Amino acid sequence: MDAIEVQNRIKTELRGSHVIINGADCSFSVQVISQAFADMRPVLRQQKILQLFSNELSTGELHALTVDARTPLEVAPAQQGGLTTLTV
């Protein structure tokens, strides 16, 4: 499974979502930004995404999928400079 397939599957399930993918081969990390997550706890958001790939994860076609799932409002403060990042 490649990054395009992962992205397309998420975007098909969560129309209007923004998906950022990092990784290669069969190990990916994804950030999914969708209004569909508005009333969901973080663990349920992750489960919703991981459920889309349950078959591939169980067969090993997809080895690892790390999920960061947020709403647009949760991402907006970081984009507007509302958070300070310190690098040590």
Secondary structure, 3 states (H helix, E strand, C coil): CCHHHHHHHHHHHCCCCEEEEEEECCEEEEEEECHHHCCCCHHHHHHHHHHCCHHHHHHCCCCEEEEEEECHHHHHHHHCCCCCCCCC
